[in-house]
Amino acid sequence: MDINPLLDPLSRALSQSQALLSLAQAGDWESFEILVQQRQQGLLSINDQEYLESLAQADLDAQAAAVIQEIQGLNKRLAELAEISRENAASELRQSNKVSKAIDAYGR
């Protein structure tokens, strides 16, 4: 089955979302940040009214909707991983502060 080139931006966003998920799972937030910026640029073009109309004219709206739904599922998982990472970082910071206070108290 040939993939219509009109779906390329959506396919690219999907593969970037999958790559973002891998980076998040690996805890590589620096690379994640770079790729998320690139994906944002691509998502802006997908949200263009002319692009959406061209998908409808080519009778690709159902396929596009399926890809968008998959991207949304990945985004939900990314948000969960980011929240877990944030909570872990906050916990590590609190622990570090406790250790610092204990060292300070012991040093007196």
Salt bridges, closest charged atoms under 4 A:
GLU80 OE1 - ARG77 NH1 3.26
GLU83 OE2 - ARG86 NH2 2.82
